[in-house]
Amino acid sequence: MDTFSTSPPSRNYDLLANWYDLLAAIWSGGAIRAARLWCAGHLDPEQDVLVVGPGTGEDVADISSRGAHVVIIDLSKKMLEATLARCRQKGGLAPEVIQGDFRTEHSIKNQDAVLAPFVLNVFPSDELPHIIAQLQDYTSDGGRILISDFAPPANFLPSRLLMELWHGIPMAIFHLFTGSAWHLIHNIPAAVEQAGMVIVERKRFRVFGIGPTWIEAIVVKMRDTV
Ligand SMILES: C[S@@+](CC[C@H](N)C(=O)[O-])C[C@H]1O[C@@H](n2cnc3c(N)ncnc32)[C@H](O)[C@@H]1O
């Protein structure tokens, strides 16, 4: 019997839509933006692409301006509106929009690529396998999942503690404000490998361009399609 239960949907992202990019820039010194745009840069034109939790969608505007057919799904109406405004500004195809919880949206299939930019961190660790399975479900055979998020925790204890502190401050704020999960830093590369996937490309990003490489983007495929 499946005893897994889905954590409650996050709230209040509408109130963050005008501030989110500024907060991310202040906290990461551009690393969050660089990682999500690195993933976008890996997509080919004219692909079918699903973006879960696009936020304000700079990466979506980039992908759709290069001719991809993009579906975006987010709980927040304001985030979706911000993404659409960006896409209009940049030109290109308008994305298909779904306002809802990507964990329970089962109509989407066969995407060439699924992007999860800074979204897995919203959920508790024990939900990760189910979320990764859901992302796999959206992806076509041979398709790719591109994830940008916090890099896995360092092995060296002092570095790990500093990293947890850096991750913990915004997590505490988001936990109180949006109801996102309270957790230690996920080991996303380990979770995707446990889910039968292989990392085919990865890149670390330095905080403020010169600091520690605490942000990472990965491109993953099913093991038997590599
Ligand atoms: C931390 S923000 C990430 C935003 C952006 N992708 C980025 O790269 O910074 C999380 C985004 O995921 C959305 N979100 C959170 N939980 C969701 C869910 N269960 N289904 C769909 N969207 C969700 C939020 O509304 C928000 O836009």
PDBQT file of the ligand as one rigid body, heavy atoms in Angstrom, charges set to zero:
ROOT
HETATM    1  C1  LIG A 301      11.015  28.946  -5.355  1.00  0.00    +0.000 C 
HETATM    2  S1  LIG A 301       9.983  29.460  -6.668  1.00  0.00    +0.000 S 
HETATM    3  C2  LIG A 301      10.998  29.117  -8.112  1.00  0.00    +0.000 C 
HETATM    4  C3  LIG A 301      10.741  30.091  -9.203  1.00  0.00    +0.000 C 
HETATM    5  C4  LIG A 301      11.617  30.012 -10.454  1.00  0.00    +0.000 C 
HETATM    6  N1  LIG A 301      11.387  28.784 -11.192  1.00  0.00    +0.000 N 
HETATM    7  C5  LIG A 301      13.096  30.167 -10.212  1.00  0.00    +0.000 C 
HETATM    8  O1  LIG A 301      13.879  29.600 -10.989  1.00  0.00    +0.000 OA
HETATM    9  O2  LIG A 301      13.519  30.890  -9.303  1.00  0.00    +0.000 OA
HETATM   10  C6  LIG A 301       8.814  28.153  -6.726  1.00  0.00    +0.000 C 
HETATM   11  C7  LIG A 301       7.743  28.345  -7.784  1.00  0.00    +0.000 C 
HETATM   12  O3  LIG A 301       7.003  27.107  -7.843  1.00  0.00    +0.000 OA
HETATM   13  C8  LIG A 301       5.621  27.370  -7.680  1.00  0.00    +0.000 C 
HETATM   14  N2  LIG A 301       5.065  26.196  -6.993  1.00  0.00    +0.000 N 
HETATM   15  C9  LIG A 301       5.273  25.770  -5.722  1.00  0.00    +0.000 A 
HETATM   16  N3  LIG A 301       4.654  24.621  -5.487  1.00  0.00    +0.000 NA
HETATM   17  C10 LIG A 301       4.025  24.282  -6.641  1.00  0.00    +0.000 A 
HETATM   18  C11 LIG A 301       3.222  23.188  -7.035  1.00  0.00    +0.000 A 
HETATM   19  N4  LIG A 301       2.941  22.190  -6.180  1.00  0.00    +0.000 N 
HETATM   20  N5  LIG A 301       2.736  23.152  -8.305  1.00  0.00    +0.000 NA
HETATM   21  C12 LIG A 301       3.014  24.179  -9.181  1.00  0.00    +0.000 A 
HETATM   22  N6  LIG A 301       3.787  25.228  -8.863  1.00  0.00    +0.000 NA
HETATM   23  C13 LIG A 301       4.283  25.279  -7.615  1.00  0.00    +0.000 A 
HETATM   24  C14 LIG A 301       5.536  28.654  -6.895  1.00  0.00    +0.000 C 
HETATM   25  O4  LIG A 301       4.299  29.315  -7.087  1.00  0.00    +0.000 OA
HETATM   26  C15 LIG A 301       6.732  29.432  -7.470  1.00  0.00    +0.000 C 
HETATM   27  O5  LIG A 301       6.393  30.109  -8.655  1.00  0.00    +0.000 OA
ENDROOT
TORSDOF 0
